[in-house]
Amino acid sequence: MYKSIIRPLLFQLSAEKAHHFTFSLTKFFFNIPGVKSVNKSLFQINSPRLERELFGLKFPNPVGLAAGFDKDAKLIDELASLGFGFIEIGTITPKAQPGNPKPRLFRLKEDNGIINRMGFNNQGIDAAIERLKNRKSNVIIGGNIGKNKITPNEEAFNDYEKCFLQLYPYVDYFVVNVSSPNTPGLRELQEKEPLMQLLNHLMDLNQKQIKTKPILLKIAPDLTNQQLDDIIEIVAKTKIDGVIATNTTINRDGLGTSKSTIDKIGNGGLSGKPLGKRATEVIRYLYDKSNAAFPIIGVGGIMSAEDALEKLEAGASLLQLYSGFIYEGPALIKQINKAVLKREI
């Protein structure tokens, strides 16, 4: 139904309008008595063999929703009923910010891809916390945190600190996002020294809490092998809990979409099927080179159950969907979980 009726209708709208319309429509339908129960029966699979225990958390299944879809924690309960094992909100910044000028979200239908240059648009940490306080489901929540656009890099740790401390009571794990291509200068924080300083600072804050919470790092797919070696060293030295591989790419090689269309779209991070191979390569490199020293959440180009199994076989412990969820709909979550169960028989 999603691919035959709902998606064609949504794709008549611009990508960002479709996103906001989907949110409004979802809120409306989930207020109808019984809809949530129907969704659970359609999409959820409950099995002990799907459970994954990582960094002190028990995930009911390995399929999560990546950051960027529900930035402001508006649909936590609704999305949880679709069978996700965990949901990552954000990227959240201390202050609300509008993001980059529109248009800033584009579909590449020929490639099953999406280009975005949203620029950390979000309503700020206070708004997200108010919604998290009122959520009803107990789904695992990750808080993806970043810096405001106007904050210079030399003061970035203040923004990450503020997000960490304020979100701490309301999320189950944290993700440090220094890899988005859509905030000027942000990826400079991926360099070894500034990244070490930032992560050590957050780990120090973490140790001062009553109970520590997992901290993960989200990395770009455009890193060289030398830079990936640095990431492995940084994880070992800072003792953070894991890595999310990968964010969107600035690479445009091998696309079926015409060059003129790509040039017209301009800058932004590419996600979806074109990212799949590189994301898997990064996962495999980190897993093999580190001797499986830390958990990896695999994201990027998971458009089918087969894509998901490739990520797991490359070394991912958990998975996240974004573009695949938009192109394939909620049925993809169940398809992946069924494939995982079948693989483990």
Long-range contacts (C-beta under 8 A, 24 or more apart in sequence): 2-328, 2-329, 2-330, 2-331, 3-328, 3-329, 6-329, 7-327, 7-329, 11-107, 11-109, 14-103, 14-105, 15-103, 15-105, 15-106, 15-107, 15-114, 16-102, 16-103, 16-104, 16-105, 19-105, 23-74, 23-75, 26-75, 26-78, 27-74, 27-75, 27-78, 30-77, 30-78, 30-81, 36-77, 36-78, 36-81, 39-81, 39-82, 39-330, 40-81, 40-83, 42-334, 43-81, 43-82, 43-83, 43-330, 43-331, 43-333, 43-334, 44-81, 44-82, 44-83, 44-334, 45-83, 45-334, 45-337, 45-338, 45-341, 47-337, 47-341, 49-341, 49-344, 50-85, 50-337, 50-340, 50-341, 52-85, 52-317, 52-318, 54-214, 54-242, 54-295, 54-317, 54-318, 55-173, 55-214, 55-241, 55-242, 55-295, 56-214, 57-140, 57-172, 57-173, 57-214, 59-85, 59-86, 59-140, 59-318, 60-85, 61-85, 61-337, 61-340, 62-312, 62-317, 62-318, 62-319, 62-336, 62-337, 62-340, 63-308, 63-318, 63-319, 63-320, 63-321, 63-333, 63-336, 63-337, 64-88, 64-140, 64-142, 64-297, 64-318, 64-319, 64-320, 64-321, 65-320, 65-321, 65-322, 65-325, 66-299, 66-320, 66-321, 66-322, 67-91, 67-142, 67-144, 67-175, 67-177, 67-218, 68-116, 68-118, 68-322, 69-322, 69-325, 71-121, 71-122, 72-122, 72-123, 72-127, 72-128, 72-131, 73-128, 73-131, 73-132, 73-135, 73-141, 74-131, 76-131, 76-132, 76-135, 76-137, 76-139, 76-141, 77-135, 77-136, 77-137, 79-139, 80-137, 80-139, 81-137, 82-330, 82-333, 83-330, 83-333, 83-334, 83-337, 84-139, 84-333, 85-139, 85-140, 85-318, 86-139, 86-140, 86-141, 86-142, 86-172, 86-318, 87-139, 87-140, 87-141, 87-142, 88-141, 88-142, 88-143, 88-144, 88-175, 88-320, 89-128, 89-132, 89-141, 89-142, 89-143, 89-144, 89-171, 90-122, 90-128, 90-142, 90-143, 90-144, 90-145, 90-146, 90-175, 90-177, 91-120, 91-122, 91-144, 91-145, 91-146, 91-177, 91-180, 92-122, 92-124, 92-125, 92-128, 92-143, 92-144, 92-145, 92-146, 92-163, 92-167, 93-120, 93-122, 93-124, 93-125, 93-145, 93-146, 93-147, 93-148, 93-159, 93-163, 94-124, 94-125, 94-148, 94-159, 94-162, 94-163, 94-166, 95-124, 95-125, 95-148, 96-122, 96-123, 96-124, 96-127, 97-121, 97-122, 97-124, 97-148, 97-149, 97-150, 100-182, 104-268, 106-265, 106-268, 108-255, 108-256, 108-257, 108-261, 108-270, 108-272, 108-274, 110-255, 110-256, 110-257, 111-255, 111-256, 111-257, 111-272, 111-273, 111-274, 112-272, 112-273, 112-274, 112-303, 112-323, 112-327, 113-255, 113-257, 113-270, 113-271, 113-272, 113-273, 113-274, 113-275, 113-323, 114-270, 114-271, 114-272, 114-322, 114-323, 114-326, 115-265, 115-268, 115-269, 115-270, 115-271, 116-182, 116-248, 116-268, 116-269, 116-271, 117-181, 117-182, 117-266, 117-267, 117-268, 117-269, 118-182, 119-149, 119-182, 119-183, 120-146, 120-148, 120-149, 120-180, 120-182, 120-183, 125-162, 125-163, 125-166, 125-167, 126-166, 128-167, 129-166, 129-167, 129-170, 132-170, 132-171, 133-170, 140-172, 140-173, 141-170, 141-171, 141-172, 142-171, 142-172, 142-173, 142-174, 142-175, 142-216, 143-167, 143-170, 143-171, 143-173, 143-174, 143-175, 144-174, 144-175, 144-177, 144-218, 145-174, 145-175, 145-176, 145-177, 146-177, 146-178, 146-180, 146-183, 146-186, 147-183, 147-186, 149-183, 149-184, 153-185, 153-186, 153-188, 153-189, 153-194, 156-189, 156-198, 157-197, 157-198, 157-201, 160-198, 160-201, 160-202, 161-201, 161-202, 161-205, 164-202, 164-205, 164-206, 165-205, 168-209, 168-213, 171-213, 172-213, 172-214, 173-213, 173-214, 173-215, 173-216, 173-241, 174-202, 174-213, 174-214, 174-215, 174-216, 175-215, 175-216, 175-217, 175-218, 175-244, 176-202, 176-215, 176-216, 176-217, 176-218, 176-240, 177-218, 177-247, 178-217, 178-218, 179-218, 179-219, 179-220, 179-246, 179-247, 180-247, 180-248, 180-269, 181-220, 181-247, 181-248, 181-249, 181-250, 181-267, 181-268, 181-269, 182-267, 182-268, 182-269, 187-220, 190-219, 190-220, 190-223, 190-227, 192-230, 192-233, 192-234, 195-234, 196-234, 196-237, 196-238, 199-234, 199-238, 199-240, 200-238, 203-238, 203-239, 203-240, 214-241, 214-242, 215-240, 215-241, 216-240, 216-241, 216-242, 216-243, 216-244, 216-297, 217-242, 217-243, 217-244, 218-243, 218-244, 218-245, 218-246, 218-247, 219-243, 219-244, 219-245, 219-246, 219-247, 219-282, 220-246, 220-247, 220-248, 220-249, 221-245, 221-246, 221-247, 221-248, 221-249, 221-251, 221-275, 221-278, 221-279, 221-282, 221-300, 222-249, 222-250, 222-251, 223-282, 225-285, 228-282, 228-285, 228-286, 228-289, 229-289, 231-286, 232-286, 232-289, 232-290, 232-293, 235-290, 235-293, 235-294, 236-290, 236-293, 240-294, 241-294, 241-295, 242-294, 242-295, 242-296, 242-297, 242-317, 243-286, 243-294, 243-295, 243-296, 243-297, 244-296, 244-297, 244-299, 244-320, 245-279, 245-282, 245-283, 245-286, 245-296, 245-297, 245-298, 245-299, 245-300, 245-316, 246-275, 246-278, 246-279, 246-282, 246-283, 246-299, 246-300, 247-300, 248-275, 248-300, 249-274, 249-275, 249-278, 251-278, 271-300, 271-301, 271-322, 271-323, 272-301, 272-303, 272-323, 272-324, 272-327, 273-301, 273-303, 273-323, 274-301, 275-300, 275-301, 276-300, 276-301, 276-302, 276-303, 276-307, 276-310, 277-301, 279-311, 280-310, 280-311, 280-314, 283-311, 283-314, 283-315, 283-316, 284-314, 284-315, 286-315, 287-314, 287-315, 287-316, 288-315, 302-332, 302-336, 303-327, 303-328, 303-332, 304-328, 304-332, 304-335, 305-332, 305-335, 305-336, 305-338, 305-339, 306-339, 308-336, 308-339, 308-340, 309-339, 309-340, 309-343, 312-340, 312-343
